[in-house]
Amino acid sequence: MTTSKQKCLFAVNGTVPLLCGLFIYLTKSENTLVTSAFSPVRAFLPVISYPVVIRNFACDFLWAYAFFFCLRLSLGDELKGKHNLRIVVITAVFAVILEFVQLPLPYFGTFDPLDIVAELLAIAVAFILTNLIERNGKRYGER
């Protein structure tokens, strides 16, 4: 797998989850900061009654997953392989900080420790997939 194919996979893993999360936000019944920002678009979309797991945790999972891949893509090959752990730490710290910011500033969301669990799980999944993508690249003679 060439480096450009890896970068393409990282880009897809960074953008598709964000779009899926945006779709969930715009189609669930609750009003949020995101739904206010996209209210003209939301008017054309149906309201979907999602299961609790999707309604409460999917968007957090998806943004943390996408954030990991966006960092990996933007920081480049200097942080590949064993250094992916640095991206794990950066993403995890940022996710936890953003969740704790919601305690004194509920305008940005509602603090929920289970959101942190969902975000850390997403980061773990992204880390595993990144390692698989990189290992696959080595196997097929990365250029």
N, C-alpha and C positions, 0 to 999 in steps of 0.2 A: 504494500500500500504506500503510495507516495505521500509526501508531507502535505501536498495540496489536498489530497483526499482526506487526510486526517483533519486538516483545518476545516474542510467542508463539513465533516461529521461533527466537529466541535461547534461550528456555527449553527448547524441544524439543531443540535442539542441545546443550544443557547436561545434560539428564537422560537422554535415550535412550542416548547413548554410555556413560554411567556404568552404566546397567542392563545393557547388553550386556557391558561389561567385568566386572561382577560375575558375570554368568552364566558367562563364560569362566573366571573364577577358581574358581567353585563347581563347575564340571564337569570341570576338568582334574585329573589325578591328583596333582600336587604339592601339598604342604601349605604354606600361607603364613599370614601374619598375618591376611589377609582370610578365608581358609577357616576359621581357628580361631574368628574372631568370628561367623561364620555357620554353625557346625558343625551346629546343629539343622536348618537348611534344606538344607544340603549332603547330609544323609542321605537325602533324598527325591529327589535329582537323579542322573541317570546320569553315569558317568565317560566323557568323550569324549576320544578320541585326536586332538588337533588337529595340523595341520601345524606345523612348527617356527616359521614366521613368526608364526602366530597365537598359539601357546603362549608364545613368548618376547617378542613385541613388541606385540601387539594391545592389551593392557590399558594399556600405557604410552602408546600412541598415543591410545587412547580417552580416558584421563583427562586428558591434556594438551589435547586437542581440547575436551573438556567444560569444563575449567578456563578456557580462553580465553573461551568463550561465557558462563560464569557470571560472570566478571569483567566482560565487556562489558555484560551485563544488570544487574549490581549497581551498576556505576559510572555507568550511565545515559548520557544523550545528551550530557553534557559531553565525552565522549571519542569521539564519533563522527567519521567521516571520516578526515582526516589524523591525528587523535589516536589512531586505532586502533593506530598504531605503538607508543604507550606501553603498550598492553595486550600487544602482542607482546613487548616487552622485559620487562615484569613477569612474564608467563607463562614466558618462556624462562629468565630468571634463576631463578625459583622451581623450574622443572623441573630445571635443572642442579644447583642446590643440593641438592634432594632426592635426586638421583642420587649426588652426592658424599658425602652423609651416610651412604650405605650402605657406604662404604669402612671407616670405623671402627666402624660399628654394623650388622653383617650381620643382626641380628635384624629390621631393617626391609626387608631385601631384599639382592639381590646386585648389586654395582656392575657395570654393563656400558656401555661407551661407545656401543654400538649402540642402547641404550635412549635415550640423549640424541639420537641421530640420529632415531629414531622420534618422539620428543616434539617436536623442532624441525620435523619434517615435518608433524606434526599441527597445530602452531601456524600454519605457513604455509598449510595448507589452510583452517583456521578463519579466518585473516585474509582470504584470497581470498573465501571465502563471505560473510563479514561485509560486505566491500566490495560484493559483488554484491547482497546483500539491501538495503543502504543505497541503492545506485544505483537499484535497482528501485523503492524507495520514492520517490525523487525523481522518477523518470519518471512515476509514477502519482499524483503530487500528495500527498505525505506530509502528514498532518495532525498 
